[in-house]
Every structure is written in C-alpha cells, then in structure tokens.
Amino acid sequence: MRLVLMGPPGVGKGTQAVRLSRRFSVPHISTGDIFREGLAKNIFSDLSVKEHVYSGRLVPDDITVGIIRNRLMDSDCAKGFILDGFPRNLIQAKALEEILEDLRVCLDDVLYINAEFDILVKRISGRRICQKCGAIYHMLTNPPPQDCICPQCGGNIYQRIDDREDTVRKRLKVYEKLTKPVIDYYRDLGILKTVDGGVEADKTLDAIISII
Ligand code: AMP
C-alpha cells in the first residue's frame, strides 16, 4: 500500500495514519514529526528549519524533498508507506512523482480528509500533548490535570508552539494557498478520494477503510 494522506492541519491525518500504518503494517512517514524530532535532537545544521517550523511556514523544498527521498529508499518502505504531511505544494508533488519513478513504484491512493476551518482552529488550539509518552489531551473534550502532569507516565503536558491559535490560522492560510493546488492536481490525475474529517475519528477511519 502506497498512500498519501492530505488535508488541512488538525483534520486528523496523523491519527488516521497511525491506525492505517498498524492495520496494513507499513511505515507512517510524517514530515512534521521528522522535523520536530530532528529539532529536539538538534540534528539540523540549517537554522532556517527551526525558524520555519516554529512560525508555521513550510521548510524549503530542497531540504524536505531530500529527507523524503532518503526515507522512501529505506528497506521498510519496500512493501508500502503512508505519507502524512507530504507533498504540501506542487513542487513537492512533482518531486514525489520522480522519486517513485526512480523506485519503479506508483501511488495507490491519495486520501483527502477535509473539515471546516473553524472546527480545525478549535481542535488544534485546544490540543495538549505529553512530552514523554505523546498522549494527546484537549482543553474542551479531554482536559489534562491542572498540574499538567500526565497521569499515564508522569511526563509534562504542553502545547506545541505551532498549535497556538495565531500560528494555527497562519498554518491554515499556508495550507489554503499552497496545498489546495496539490489536491486539484491529484483530483485531475483521478487518484484523489475524499472523506469527512469533521466527525469522530472512528467514523473517518471506517470511511477510509471502505474507500481504499
Ligand atoms: P505538521 O505537523 O504536518 O503540521 O508540520 C509541522 C510543520 O513542519 C509545518 O508547519 C512546516 O513548518 C513543517 N513541515 C511539515 N511538512 C512539511 C512539508 N511537506 N514541507 C515543508 N514543511 C513541512
């Protein structure tokens, strides 16, 4: 299975990608996770990566495409992968096509998970994450304890810098301008399939499974 998950920030691509990755035993490749983990470990010599990620702008394409090219060549991607957060603009979409041509494989599906922006702003800006175990909380639906200590592992619960409301709105604007054309591109190629991400995650997963 070679799948691209597309959709605005906060629509639940990550949640669905983790579930699909387990179900179909293929790696989940999230460029956002790769950048955040790399920044936490200080592995990027290019200082602009930090600047772009923390301000909600796209990291330059040459850096991002290079990371994806290397990752897709790893042996665990031989039987498939789920891409989450890449490609995010037309340059990246065309670069992905070239990488897959070099690997002599092609995409099976591009899944577009969509929801209204107002729902997404509420969802993302209320999100809190445990630094240690990654457990996800939400100020409205699943609030963390007042001391912000994770009951599951004792780690600190925090808000991602780019989950703050002003940055979320910026990320949605970037998405609208740069990523929507990629969706049109895949629609024109006839491999785009759309599901509703404004409902409960289980319902979205059922819709995805029935489509792919
Ligand atoms: P995400 O968790 O997917 O919303 O990504 C968080 C941040 O990582 C984005 O706001 C960008 O700064 C960076 N990023 C993730 N994926 C890409 C990509 N495909 N191209 C450029 N920057 C990216």
Boltz pocket constraint, residues with backbone or C-beta under 6 A from the ligand:
constraints:
  - pocket:
      binder: B
      contacts: [[A, 9], [A, 31], [A, 32], [A, 33], [A, 35], [A, 49], [A, 52], [A, 53], [A, 54], [A, 56], [A, 57], [A, 58], [A, 59], [A, 60], [A, 64], [A, 84], [A, 85], [A, 86], [A, 87], [A, 88], [A, 92], [A, 162], [A, 171]]
      max_distance: 6.0
